[in-house]
Amino acid sequence: MREIDLFANFDLFRGAVAPFVRMNDRMIAFYSDTEVRTQRAKCVSGVRLLFAADAEKLEFEVQYSYFAREVFGTDVMVDGKCFTFDGAGVHQLALGSGKKQIEIHLPHLVILDKFSLKVNDEAVVETLPASARKLLFCGDSIFQGMTCSSAAKTLAAKTADALQMDWLNVSVGGAIMDPDGVEAALFSAGKDDVILMNYGINDAFKDIPLDVFRERTGRTMELLSRFSGQAVFVTPIYCATVDAKKKNLYRDIIFEEQLKYPKNYVINGDEIFPADEKLLIDGVHPNDQGMQAYAEGLTGALKKIIR
């Protein structure tokens, strides 16, 4: 088996700014204030490998240290068919003959210590052209992918696949509305990209004063009104552990501040995600079924917005 030097072949990566790194230095610095935020920022959420190959065998080894949740699945998509391999260690997959497109979703809630990739010696691996436009997911734990069972089942992966767009995920569990974090994220955005944000539920959890939330939301809206691409807020979806009236106070502020900056868009999370606790794994985060439902609702809304 022949090992592919992934550090010398960055063009095989998607959802990354460097091999196995999803955030630029400015964002890493922004999330360096606590150990937990730093670790979650360094998780490889949304990082994938994409290539075409006539390989008949595929082998990869994965090792990790910190994990935000005990979710360790690596998804290998072969011509759209998903094979999930759970846990650390060496994994092998027989691919059969012929050329195929392969996309590997790295385990999304871990910090990788090692990831190596091998194909059979005679296999030809080809890079694929990168999309000129991408979705940039910038939000909290639900956007990061907590807590579905593997990376390809996350809201970001499902939504981007449905829209047939490339994507980058710079979301961090526990994040609150903060224009400085959004500004740092924009350094990873291109002029034609679409940035998606979901903030507010952690602000409600933490009882961020409403006047503080309004001021931060207003500054974020103003900042994004100057973004050359499209900016879309998604208000908090149904949460069984936060009173709906309280959640809606933060939601309404987002709508009110957006009126001052009509270039930005707001999607009402309550209109695209059912208020059904069966779709949540812990009363807060969507399970696999919930992520699918959220992705379907978000995709439908975005199709009316993205131009």
Buried (B, 14 or more C-beta within 10 A) or exposed (E): EEEBEBEEBEEBBBBBBEBBBBBBEBBBEBBEEEEBBBBBBBBBBBBBBBBBBBBBBBBBBBEBEBBBBEBBBBBBBBEEEEBBBEEBEEBEBEBEEEEBBBBBBBBBBBBBEEBBBBBBEEBEBEEBEEBEBBBBBBBBBBBBBBBBBBBBBBBBBBBBBBBEBBBBBBBBBBBBBBBEBBBBBBEBBBEEBBBBBBBBBBBBBEEBEBEEBBBBBBBBBBBBBEBEBBBBBBBBBBBEEBEEEEBBBBBEBBBBBBEEBEEBBBBBBBEBBBEEEEBBBEEBBBBBBBBBBBBBBBBEBBEEEBE
